[in-house]
Amino acid sequence: MEKYTAVFKFPINFHSNSEQAMSLRSATPETHPDRFGVTLICVINNTVYWKQPKHFVGVINLRTKGGKWVESPLNAPVRERCDTVTKKILEHLGAVPASFRGAPRLK
């Protein structure tokens, strides 16, 4: 099992032309740390699992997302292609090797 972390930006729930939306679009983790979260990523048998902290989504902030491990199967027929696809996904997310407690429960 390989473990990684990646930083992600919480969704913006403002109108697209508002001042708040304009300022948060250009936000970085240094300027607005409250608008960013850390995703925990585990790779087990070429299957990517990730867990994000709970955060609000939607226009009126009523729905929550995150807090559970989510499976992302890689549909590739050859094991070498699976390794390549997994590496590309981790590079695209900007994932960094990490160590943390917890892992997804496998049935």
MOPAC internal coordinates of N, CA, C and O (Angstrom, degrees):
PM7 1SCF
backbone

  N    0.0000 0     0.00 0     0.00 0    0    0    0
  C    1.4473 1     0.00 0     0.00 0    1    0    0
  C    1.5250 1   108.47 1     0.00 0    2    1    0
  O    1.2310 1   121.41 1   -51.50 1    3    2    1
  N    1.3131 1   114.90 1   128.50 1    3    2    1
  C    1.4626 1   121.39 1   177.49 1    5    3    2
  C    1.5241 1   108.01 1  -107.72 1    6    5    3
  O    1.2310 1   120.69 1   -40.47 1    7    6    5
  N    1.3335 1   116.29 1   139.53 1    7    6    5
  C    1.4645 1   120.56 1  -178.22 1    9    7    6
  C    1.5255 1   109.83 1  -119.85 1   10    9    7
  O    1.2310 1   121.15 1   -40.19 1   11   10    9
  N    1.3260 1   115.41 1   139.81 1   11   10    9
  C    1.4628 1   122.62 1  -179.45 1   13   11   10
  C    1.5267 1   108.93 1  -140.42 1   14   13   11
  O    1.2310 1   121.15 1   -16.59 1   15   14   13
  N    1.3276 1   115.40 1   163.41 1   15   14   13
  C    1.4618 1   121.39 1   169.90 1   17   15   14
  C    1.5181 1   108.54 1  -130.97 1   18   17   15
  O    1.2310 1   121.07 1   -26.76 1   19   18   17
  N    1.3246 1   115.56 1   153.24 1   19   18   17
  C    1.4645 1   121.59 1   177.07 1   21   19   18
  C    1.5210 1   108.15 1  -145.41 1   22   21   19
  O    1.2310 1   120.64 1   -34.39 1   23   22   21
  N    1.3160 1   116.39 1   145.61 1   23   22   21
  C    1.4628 1   121.93 1   178.32 1   25   23   22
  C    1.5247 1   108.57 1   -91.88 1   26   25   23
  O    1.2310 1   120.44 1   -43.68 1   27   26   25
  N    1.3352 1   116.76 1   136.32 1   27   26   25
  C    1.4583 1   120.72 1   177.49 1   29   27   26
  C    1.5222 1   109.41 1  -133.67 1   30   29   27
  O    1.2310 1   121.03 1   -22.36 1   31   30   29
  N    1.3167 1   115.63 1   157.64 1   31   30   29
  C    1.4633 1   121.94 1   179.99 1   33   31   30
  C    1.5242 1   109.06 1   -98.23 1   34   33   31
  O    1.2310 1   120.75 1   -48.28 1   35   34   33
  N    1.3407 1   116.18 1   131.72 1   35   34   33
  C    1.4598 1   120.11 1   176.33 1   37   35   34
  C    1.5252 1   109.27 1   -64.12 1   38   37   35
  O    1.2310 1   119.65 1   -28.97 1   39   38   37
  N    1.3398 1   118.27 1   151.03 1   39   38   37
  C    1.4677 1   120.33 1   179.50 1   41   39   38
  C    1.5289 1   111.69 1   -63.17 1   42   41   39
  O    1.2310 1   120.74 1   -33.89 1   43   42   41
  N    1.3212 1   116.19 1   146.11 1   43   42   41
  C    1.4642 1   121.99 1   178.30 1   45   43   42
  C    1.5202 1   108.28 1   -92.32 1   46   45   43
  O    1.2310 1   120.37 1   -50.72 1   47   46   45
  N    1.3203 1   116.90 1   129.28 1   47   46   45
  C    1.4543 1   121.23 1  -176.90 1   49   47   46
  C    1.5279 1   111.95 1  -109.50 1   50   49   47
  O    1.2310 1   119.95 1  -144.36 1   51   50   49
  N    1.3160 1   117.71 1    35.64 1   51   50   49
  C    1.4550 1   121.84 1   178.90 1   53   51   50
  C    1.5178 1   109.32 1  -111.85 1   54   53   51
  O    1.2310 1   120.78 1   -15.79 1   55   54   53
  N    1.3290 1   116.11 1   164.21 1   55   54   53
  C    1.4604 1   119.67 1   173.81 1   57   55   54
  C    1.5230 1   108.52 1   -64.17 1   58   57   55
  O    1.2310 1   120.54 1   -32.42 1   59   58   57
  N    1.3122 1   116.58 1   147.58 1   59   58   57
  C    1.4629 1   120.68 1  -170.64 1   61   59   58
  C    1.5223 1   113.78 1   -64.26 1   62   61   59
  O    1.2310 1   119.29 1   153.96 1   63   62   61
  N    1.3196 1   118.95 1   -26.04 1   63   62   61
  C    1.4659 1   120.31 1  -177.11 1   65   63   62
  C    1.5224 1   113.41 1  -101.68 1   66   65   63
  O    1.2310 1   119.51 1  -174.91 1   67   66   65
  N    1.3210 1   118.54 1     5.09 1   67   66   65
  C    1.4593 1   120.24 1  -178.10 1   69   67   66
  C    1.5278 1   110.60 1   -74.79 1   70   69   67
  O    1.2310 1   120.90 1   -18.90 1   71   70   69
  N    1.3225 1   115.88 1   161.10 1   71   70   69
  C    1.4671 1   120.73 1   179.27 1   73   71   70
  C    1.5231 1   111.11 1   -64.37 1   74   73   71
  O    1.2310 1   120.71 1   142.52 1   75   74   73
  N    1.3413 1   116.26 1   -37.48 1   75   74   73
  C    1.4622 1   119.86 1  -179.51 1   77   75   74
  C    1.5258 1   110.78 1   -63.36 1   78   77   75
  O    1.2310 1   120.78 1   136.71 1   79   78   77
  N    1.3275 1   116.11 1   -43.29 1   79   78   77
  C    1.4663 1   119.63 1  -179.81 1   81   79   78
  C    1.5235 1   110.72 1   -65.52 1   82   81   79
  O    1.2310 1   120.37 1   139.18 1   83   82   81
  N    1.3264 1   116.90 1   -40.82 1   83   82   81
  C    1.4687 1   120.46 1   179.77 1   85   83   82
  C    1.5334 1   111.01 1   -62.04 1   86   85   83
  O    1.2310 1   120.30 1   137.02 1   87   86   85
  N    1.3382 1   117.04 1   -42.98 1   87   86   85
  C    1.4641 1   119.24 1  -178.19 1   89   87   86
  C    1.5262 1   111.35 1   -71.68 1   90   89   87
  O    1.2310 1   120.02 1   144.02 1   91   90   89
  N    1.3405 1   117.57 1   -35.98 1   91   90   89
  C    1.4581 1   119.61 1  -178.37 1   93   91   90
  C    1.5205 1   112.78 1   -77.00 1   94   93   91
  O    1.2310 1   119.88 1   157.72 1   95   94   93
  N    1.3306 1   117.83 1   -22.28 1   95   94   93
  C    1.4654 1   119.96 1   176.08 1   97   95   94
  C    1.5215 1   111.26 1   -64.38 1   98   97   95
  O    1.2310 1   121.09 1   144.82 1   99   98   97
  N    1.3254 1   115.53 1   -35.18 1   99   98   97
  C    1.4611 1   119.60 1  -179.26 1  101   99   98
  C    1.5295 1   111.92 1   -95.05 1  102  101   99
  O    1.2310 1   120.09 1  -166.18 1  103  102  101
  N    1.3266 1   117.44 1    13.82 1  103  102  101
  C    1.4667 1   121.15 1  -178.02 1  105  103  102
  C    1.5237 1   111.04 1   -71.90 1  106  105  103
  O    1.2310 1   121.26 1   -31.77 1  107  106  105
  N    1.3090 1   115.20 1   148.23 1  107  106  105
  C    1.4619 1   122.47 1   174.45 1  109  107  106
  C    1.5314 1   107.67 1  -123.01 1  110  109  107
  O    1.2310 1   119.78 1   -15.71 1  111  110  109
  N    1.3232 1   118.02 1   164.29 1  111  110  109
  C    1.4710 1   118.92 1   178.11 1  113  111  110
  C    1.5308 1   113.39 1   -59.63 1  114  113  111
  O    1.2310 1   120.24 1   156.06 1  115  114  113
  N    1.3295 1   117.16 1   -23.94 1  115  114  113
  C    1.4641 1   119.61 1   179.27 1  117  115  114
  C    1.5287 1   111.36 1   -78.27 1  118  117  115
  O    1.2310 1   119.95 1   142.58 1  119  118  117
  N    1.3464 1   117.70 1   -37.42 1  119  118  117
  C    1.4602 1   120.20 1  -176.62 1  121  119  118
  C    1.5230 1   113.03 1   -83.81 1  122  121  119
  O    1.2310 1   119.78 1   143.33 1  123  122  121
  N    1.3310 1   118.03 1   -36.67 1  123  122  121
  C    1.4693 1   122.51 1  -179.19 1  125  123  122
  C    1.5345 1   109.58 1  -133.15 1  126  125  123
  O    1.2310 1   119.52 1  -106.66 1  127  126  125
  N    1.3327 1   118.53 1    73.34 1  127  126  125
  C    1.4699 1   118.96 1  -177.47 1  129  127  126
  C    1.5268 1   113.36 1   -64.15 1  130  129  127
  O    1.2310 1   119.88 1   156.87 1  131  130  129
  N    1.3294 1   117.83 1   -23.13 1  131  130  129
  C    1.4647 1   120.30 1   179.84 1  133  131  130
  C    1.5249 1   112.51 1   -72.61 1  134  133  131
  O    1.2310 1   119.34 1   164.66 1  135  134  133
  N    1.3254 1   118.86 1   -15.34 1  135  134  133
  C    1.4659 1   122.57 1  -179.66 1  137  135  134
  C    1.5301 1   112.66 1   -93.72 1  138  137  135
  O    1.2310 1   120.08 1  -175.61 1  139  138  137
  N    1.3305 1   117.45 1     4.39 1  139  138  137
  C    1.4619 1   121.30 1  -177.79 1  141  139  138
  C    1.5213 1   110.03 1  -124.78 1  142  141  139
  O    1.2310 1   120.95 1   -28.10 1  143  142  141
  N    1.3216 1   115.80 1   151.90 1  143  142  141
  C    1.4559 1   122.12 1   177.06 1  145  143  142
  C    1.5162 1   109.68 1  -135.51 1  146  145  143
  O    1.2310 1   120.99 1    -9.05 1  147  146  145
  N    1.3245 1   115.70 1   170.95 1  147  146  145
  C    1.4602 1   121.36 1  -179.57 1  149  147  146
  C    1.5241 1   108.59 1  -112.59 1  150  149  147
  O    1.2310 1   121.09 1   -53.61 1  151  150  149
  N    1.3191 1   115.51 1   126.39 1  151  150  149
  C    1.4580 1   122.00 1   177.02 1  153  151  150
  C    1.5201 1   109.03 1   -93.88 1  154  153  151
  O    1.2310 1   120.57 1   -49.33 1  155  154  153
  N    1.3320 1   116.52 1   130.67 1  155  154  153
  C    1.4593 1   121.76 1   174.50 1  157  155  154
  C    1.5217 1   107.64 1   -91.88 1  158  157  155
  O    1.2310 1   120.34 1   -49.03 1  159  158  157
  N    1.3266 1   116.95 1   130.97 1  159  158  157
  C    1.4641 1   121.81 1  -176.34 1  161  159  158
  C    1.5229 1   108.88 1  -126.19 1  162  161  159
  O    1.2310 1   120.70 1   -49.24 1  163  162  161
  N    1.3341 1   116.27 1   130.76 1  163  162  161
  C    1.4696 1   122.32 1   173.63 1  165  163  162
  C    1.5169 1   108.37 1  -121.81 1  166  165  163
  O    1.2310 1   120.63 1   -41.93 1  167  166  165
  N    1.3209 1   116.39 1   138.07 1  167  166  165
  C    1.4630 1   121.42 1   174.81 1  169  167  166
  C    1.5243 1   107.11 1  -114.86 1  170  169  167
  O    1.2310 1   120.96 1   -65.07 1  171  170  169
  N    1.3422 1   115.76 1   114.93 1  171  170  169
  C    1.4602 1   122.00 1  -179.51 1  173  171  170
  C    1.5187 1   107.61 1  -126.82 1  174  173  171
  O    1.2310 1   120.15 1   -60.01 1  175  174  173
  N    1.3258 1   117.32 1   119.99 1  175  174  173
  C    1.4722 1   122.44 1   179.89 1  177  175  174
  C    1.5328 1   111.81 1    51.48 1  178  177  175
  O    1.2310 1   120.40 1  -131.34 1  179  178  177
  N    1.3073 1   116.84 1    48.66 1  179  178  177
  C    1.4685 1   123.70 1   179.02 1  181  179  178
  C    1.5227 1   113.11 1    59.90 1  182  181  179
  O    1.2310 1   120.02 1  -157.01 1  183  182  181
  N    1.3179 1   117.56 1    22.99 1  183  182  181
  C    1.4589 1   121.84 1   173.59 1  185  183  182
  C    1.5143 1   107.48 1  -115.03 1  186  185  183
  O    1.2310 1   120.46 1   -49.54 1  187  186  185
  N    1.3190 1   116.73 1   130.46 1  187  186  185
  C    1.4563 1   122.01 1  -177.95 1  189  187  186
  C    1.5259 1   108.52 1   -94.09 1  190  189  187
  O    1.2310 1   120.79 1   -52.13 1  191  190  189
  N    1.3325 1   116.09 1   127.87 1  191  190  189
  C    1.4618 1   122.81 1   173.76 1  193  191  190
  C    1.5182 1   106.88 1  -117.66 1  194  193  191
  O    1.2310 1   120.10 1   -38.58 1  195  194  193
  N    1.3348 1   117.42 1   141.42 1  195  194  193
  C    1.4578 1   119.09 1   176.92 1  197  195  194
  C    1.5130 1   110.18 1  -139.31 1  198  197  195
  O    1.2310 1   121.62 1   -24.96 1  199  198  197
  N    1.3338 1   114.50 1   155.04 1  199  198  197
  C    1.4605 1   121.69 1   179.57 1  201  199  198
  C    1.5159 1   107.68 1  -138.39 1  202  201  199
  O    1.2310 1   120.94 1   -57.07 1  203  202  201
  N    1.3251 1   115.80 1   122.93 1  203  202  201
  C    1.4600 1   121.26 1   177.45 1  205  203  202
  C    1.5218 1   108.65 1  -107.32 1  206  205  203
  O    1.2310 1   119.95 1   -27.06 1  207  206  205
  N    1.3372 1   117.69 1   152.94 1  207  206  205
  C    1.4623 1   118.55 1   174.59 1  209  207  206
  C    1.5278 1   109.67 1   -66.91 1  210  209  207
  O    1.2310 1   120.66 1   -24.72 1  211  210  209
  N    1.3235 1   116.35 1   155.28 1  211  210  209
  C    1.4645 1   119.13 1   179.34 1  213  211  210
  C    1.5208 1   109.36 1   -63.00 1  214  213  211
  O    1.2310 1   120.93 1   -45.30 1  215  214  213
  N    1.3167 1   115.83 1   134.70 1  215  214  213
  C    1.4514 1   121.22 1   176.78 1  217  215  214
  C    1.5210 1   108.68 1  -149.80 1  218  217  215
  O    1.2310 1   121.11 1   -20.23 1  219  218  217
  N    1.3225 1   115.49 1   159.77 1  219  218  217
  C    1.4565 1   121.23 1  -177.67 1  221  219  218
  C    1.5163 1   110.67 1   -84.94 1  222  221  219
  O    1.2310 1   120.67 1   -38.44 1  223  222  221
  N    1.3235 1   116.32 1   141.56 1  223  222  221
  C    1.4581 1   122.44 1   174.32 1  225  223  222
  C    1.5186 1   107.50 1  -132.53 1  226  225  223
  O    1.2310 1   120.47 1   -17.90 1  227  226  225
  N    1.3003 1   116.70 1   162.10 1  227  226  225
  C    1.4568 1   120.68 1   179.34 1  229  227  226
  C    1.5125 1   111.42 1   100.98 1  230  229  227
  O    1.2310 1   121.25 1   -13.58 1  231  230  229
  N    1.3111 1   115.21 1   166.42 1  231  230  229
  C    1.4578 1   120.78 1  -174.54 1  233  231  230
  C    1.5173 1   111.57 1   -69.67 1  234  233  231
  O    1.2310 1   119.78 1   142.13 1  235  234  233
  N    1.3218 1   118.02 1   -37.87 1  235  234  233
  C    1.4626 1   119.40 1  -175.17 1  237  235  234
  C    1.5279 1   112.74 1  -109.59 1  238  237  235
  O    1.2310 1   120.31 1  -161.76 1  239  238  237
  N    1.3067 1   117.01 1    18.24 1  239  238  237
  C    1.4706 1   122.39 1   173.96 1  241  239  238
  C    1.5211 1   113.31 1    56.83 1  242  241  239
  O    1.2310 1   119.51 1  -139.72 1  243  242  241
  N    1.3135 1   118.54 1    40.28 1  243  242  241
  C    1.4538 1   120.12 1   178.51 1  245  243  242
  C    1.5232 1   112.65 1   -99.51 1  246  245  243
  O    1.2310 1   119.74 1   150.75 1  247  246  245
  N    1.3042 1   118.11 1   -29.25 1  247  246  245
  C    1.4590 1   120.82 1  -178.11 1  249  247  246
  C    1.5187 1   110.05 1   -93.27 1  250  249  247
  O    1.2310 1   121.23 1   -35.76 1  251  250  249
  N    1.3114 1   115.25 1   144.24 1  251  250  249
  C    1.4598 1   119.10 1   175.05 1  253  251  250
  C    1.5187 1   108.89 1  -112.45 1  254  253  251
  O    1.2310 1   121.42 1   -26.18 1  255  254  253
  N    1.3016 1   114.90 1   153.82 1  255  254  253
  C    1.4571 1   121.67 1   179.90 1  257  255  254
  C    1.5200 1   107.24 1  -136.45 1  258  257  255
  O    1.2310 1   120.56 1   -28.02 1  259  258  257
  N    1.3232 1   116.54 1   151.98 1  259  258  257
  C    1.4533 1   120.40 1   176.93 1  261  259  258
  C    1.5179 1   112.06 1    95.84 1  262  261  259
  O    1.2310 1   121.22 1     2.37 1  263  262  261
  N    1.3249 1   115.27 1  -177.63 1  263  262  261
  C    1.4456 1   121.14 1   179.50 1  265  263  262
  C    1.5178 1   114.14 1    90.86 1  266  265  263
  O    1.2310 1   119.38 1   174.44 1  267  266  265
  N    1.3280 1   118.79 1    -5.56 1  267  266  265
  C    1.4626 1   122.42 1  -179.94 1  269  267  266
  C    1.5229 1   109.56 1  -130.86 1  270  269  267
  O    1.2310 1   121.16 1   -24.45 1  271  270  269
  N    1.3176 1   115.39 1   155.55 1  271  270  269
  C    1.4580 1   120.09 1   174.53 1  273  271  270
  C    1.5163 1   108.60 1   -77.21 1  274  273  271
  O    1.2310 1   120.20 1   -49.63 1  275  274  273
  N    1.3200 1   117.22 1   130.37 1  275  274  273
  C    1.4605 1   123.48 1  -178.95 1  277  275  274
  C    1.5234 1   108.33 1  -116.99 1  278  277  275
  O    1.2310 1   120.63 1   -46.22 1  279  278  277
  N    1.3282 1   116.40 1   133.78 1  279  278  277
  C    1.4610 1   121.18 1  -179.05 1  281  279  278
  C    1.5184 1   110.29 1   -91.90 1  282  281  279
  O    1.2310 1   120.99 1   -42.07 1  283  282  281
  N    1.3138 1   115.72 1   137.93 1  283  282  281
  C    1.4561 1   121.50 1   175.52 1  285  283  282
  C    1.5203 1   107.92 1  -126.14 1  286  285  283
  O    1.2310 1   119.24 1   -89.28 1  287  286  285
  N    1.3374 1   119.06 1    90.72 1  287  286  285
  C    1.4634 1   120.16 1  -177.96 1  289  287  286
  C    1.5184 1   111.63 1   -69.87 1  290  289  287
  O    1.2310 1   121.02 1   -34.15 1  291  290  289
  N    1.3132 1   115.65 1   145.85 1  291  290  289
  C    1.4568 1   121.22 1   178.21 1  293  291  290
  C    1.5163 1   107.67 1  -101.40 1  294  293  291
  O    1.2310 1   120.05 1   -65.55 1  295  294  293
  N    1.2948 1   117.51 1   114.45 1  295  294  293
  C    1.4584 1   121.96 1  -176.95 1  297  295  294
  C    1.5245 1   110.29 1   -89.84 1  298  297  295
  O    1.2310 1   120.81 1   -99.51 1  299  298  297
  N    1.3041 1   116.06 1    80.49 1  299  298  297
  C    1.4629 1   121.06 1   177.07 1  301  299  298
  C    1.5252 1   107.70 1  -132.18 1  302  301  299
  O    1.2310 1   119.55 1   -45.63 1  303  302  301
  N    1.3244 1   118.47 1   134.37 1  303  302  301
  C    1.4621 1   120.76 1  -173.48 1  305  303  302
  C    1.5263 1   114.94 1   -74.22 1  306  305  303
  O    1.2310 1   119.62 1   155.25 1  307  306  305
  N    1.3086 1   118.34 1   -24.75 1  307  306  305
  C    1.4633 1   121.01 1  -174.34 1  309  307  306
  C    1.5228 1   108.92 1  -111.40 1  310  309  307
  O    1.2310 1   120.46 1   -40.40 1  311  310  309
  N    1.3332 1   116.72 1   139.60 1  311  310  309
  C    1.4634 1   120.61 1  -176.69 1  313  311  310
  C    1.5290 1   111.87 1   -60.68 1  314  313  311
  O    1.2310 1   119.82 1   142.49 1  315  314  313
  N    1.3348 1   117.95 1   -37.51 1  315  314  313
  C    1.4629 1   120.16 1   179.59 1  317  315  314
  C    1.5222 1   110.57 1   -63.44 1  318  317  315
  O    1.2310 1   120.88 1   140.29 1  319  318  317
  N    1.3369 1   115.93 1   -39.71 1  319  318  317
  C    1.4620 1   118.59 1   178.43 1  321  319  318
  C    1.5183 1   110.64 1   -65.67 1  322  321  319
  O    1.2310 1   120.20 1   145.54 1  323  322  321
  N    1.3380 1   117.22 1   -34.46 1  323  322  321
  C    1.4569 1   120.48 1   177.88 1  325  323  322
  C    1.5240 1   110.61 1   -62.47 1  326  325  323
  O    1.2310 1   120.54 1   135.40 1  327  326  325
  N    1.3490 1   116.58 1   -44.60 1  327  326  325
  C    1.4595 1   119.88 1   178.16 1  329  327  326
  C    1.5206 1   110.73 1   -60.53 1  330  329  327
  O    1.2310 1   120.47 1   138.05 1  331  330  329
  N    1.3190 1   116.70 1   -41.95 1  331  330  329
  C    1.4603 1   120.91 1  -179.92 1  333  331  330
  C    1.5207 1   110.97 1   -65.08 1  334  333  331
  O    1.2310 1   120.58 1   135.76 1  335  334  333
  N    1.3217 1   116.49 1   -44.24 1  335  334  333
  C    1.4673 1   120.44 1  -179.69 1  337  335  334
  C    1.5196 1   110.25 1   -64.43 1  338  337  335
  O    1.2310 1   120.15 1   137.67 1  339  338  337
  N    1.3279 1   117.31 1   -42.33 1  339  338  337
  C    1.4618 1   121.10 1   178.78 1  341  339  338
  C    1.5223 1   110.50 1   -60.13 1  342  341  339
  O    1.2310 1   120.00 1   134.58 1  343  342  341
  N    1.3223 1   117.60 1   -45.42 1  343  342  341
  C    1.4663 1   120.80 1   179.67 1  345  343  342
  C    1.5202 1   111.42 1   -62.79 1  346  345  343
  O    1.2310 1   120.44 1   139.52 1  347  346  345
  N    1.3405 1   116.76 1   -40.48 1  347  346  345
  C    1.4681 1   119.78 1   179.71 1  349  347  346
  C    1.5199 1   111.31 1   -65.15 1  350  349  347
  O    1.2310 1   120.29 1   140.21 1  351  350  349
  N    1.3326 1   117.05 1   -39.79 1  351  350  349
  C    1.4699 1   120.36 1   178.54 1  353  351  350
  C    1.5214 1   110.10 1   -63.10 1  354  353  351
  O    1.2310 1   120.24 1   134.15 1  355  354  353
  N    1.3267 1   117.15 1   -45.85 1  355  354  353
  C    1.4620 1   120.43 1  -179.25 1  357  355  354
  C    1.5241 1   111.47 1   -64.86 1  358  357  355
  O    1.2310 1   119.94 1   141.67 1  359  358  357
  N    1.3342 1   117.72 1   -38.33 1  359  358  357
  C    1.4672 1   120.43 1   176.64 1  361  359  358
  C    1.5190 1   110.93 1   -64.97 1  362  361  359
  O    1.2310 1   120.54 1   137.91 1  363  362  361
  N    1.3330 1   116.57 1   -42.09 1  363  362  361
  C    1.4658 1   120.50 1  -179.30 1  365  363  362
  C    1.5330 1   111.20 1   -63.42 1  366  365  363
  O    1.2310 1   120.25 1   142.79 1  367  366  365
  N    1.3318 1   117.13 1   -37.21 1  367  366  365
  C    1.4613 1   120.96 1   179.83 1  369  367  366
  C    1.5228 1   112.25 1   -77.50 1  370  369  367
  O    1.2310 1   120.14 1   165.42 1  371  370  369
  N    1.3151 1   117.35 1   -14.58 1  371  370  369
  C    1.4614 1   120.26 1  -175.82 1  373  371  370
  C    1.5215 1   111.00 1    73.68 1  374  373  371
  O    1.2310 1   120.53 1  -146.13 1  375  374  373
  N    1.3267 1   116.58 1    33.87 1  375  374  373
  C    1.4607 1   121.50 1  -176.86 1  377  375  374
  C    1.5221 1   111.22 1   -72.05 1  378  377  375
  O    1.2310 1   121.56 1   -38.47 1  379  378  377
  N    1.3339 1   114.63 1   141.53 1  379  378  377
  C    1.4500 1   122.17 1  -179.54 1  381  379  378
  C    1.5282 1   107.69 1  -119.92 1  382  381  379
  O    1.2310 1   119.09 1   -44.30 1  383  382  381
  N    1.3398 1   119.34 1   135.70 1  383  382  381
  C    1.4647 1   119.62 1   177.04 1  385  383  382
  C    1.5263 1   110.84 1   -57.20 1  386  385  383
  O    1.2310 1   120.99 1   -41.87 1  387  386  385
  N    1.3279 1   115.71 1   138.13 1  387  386  385
  C    1.4601 1   120.09 1  -176.69 1  389  387  386
  C    1.5195 1   109.61 1  -150.34 1  390  389  387
  O    1.2310 1   121.29 1   -11.77 1  391  390  389
  N    1.3155 1   115.13 1   168.23 1  391  390  389
  C    1.4624 1   120.21 1   172.88 1  393  391  390
  C    1.5220 1   107.05 1  -126.23 1  394  393  391
  O    1.2310 1   120.88 1   -49.87 1  395  394  393
  N    1.3139 1   115.92 1   130.13 1  395  394  393
  C    1.4599 1   121.47 1   178.92 1  397  395  394
  C    1.5155 1   108.36 1  -149.38 1  398  397  395
  O    1.2310 1   121.10 1   -16.97 1  399  398  397
  N    1.3197 1   115.51 1   163.03 1  399  398  397
  C    1.4564 1   120.38 1   179.25 1  401  399  398
  C    1.5140 1   109.24 1   -83.92 1  402  401  399
  O    1.2310 1   121.17 1   -32.99 1  403  402  401
  N    1.3107 1   115.37 1   147.01 1  403  402  401
  C    1.4544 1   120.48 1   176.80 1  405  403  402
  C    1.5110 1   112.40 1    97.63 1  406  405  403
  O    1.2310 1   121.97 1   -28.64 1  407  406  405
  N    1.3219 1   113.82 1   151.36 1  407  406  405
  C    1.4631 1   121.22 1   178.10 1  409  407  406
  C    1.5220 1   107.55 1  -159.37 1  410  409  407
  O    1.2310 1   120.06 1   -18.61 1  411  410  409
  N    1.3183 1   117.48 1   161.39 1  411  410  409
  C    1.4648 1   118.90 1   179.03 1  413  411  410
  C    1.5235 1   111.53 1   -67.87 1  414  413  411
  O    1.2310 1   121.01 1   -32.80 1  415  414  413
  N    1.3196 1   115.68 1   147.20 1  415  414  413
  C    1.4648 1   120.49 1   175.68 1  417  415  414
  C    1.5135 1   108.50 1   -83.94 1  418  417  415
  O    1.2310 1   120.82 1   -53.65 1  419  418  417
  N    1.3029 1   116.04 1   126.35 1  419  418  417
  C    1.4578 1   120.84 1   178.98 1  421  419  418
  C    1.5187 1   108.86 1  -102.12 1  422  421  419
  O    1.2310 1   120.91 1   -42.90 1  423  422  421
  N    1.3258 1   115.86 1   137.10 1  423  422  421
  C    1.4675 1   120.05 1  -178.30 1  425  423  422
  C    1.4897 1   110.86 1   -85.28 1  426  425  423
  O    1.2310 1   120.10 1   180.00 1  427  426  425

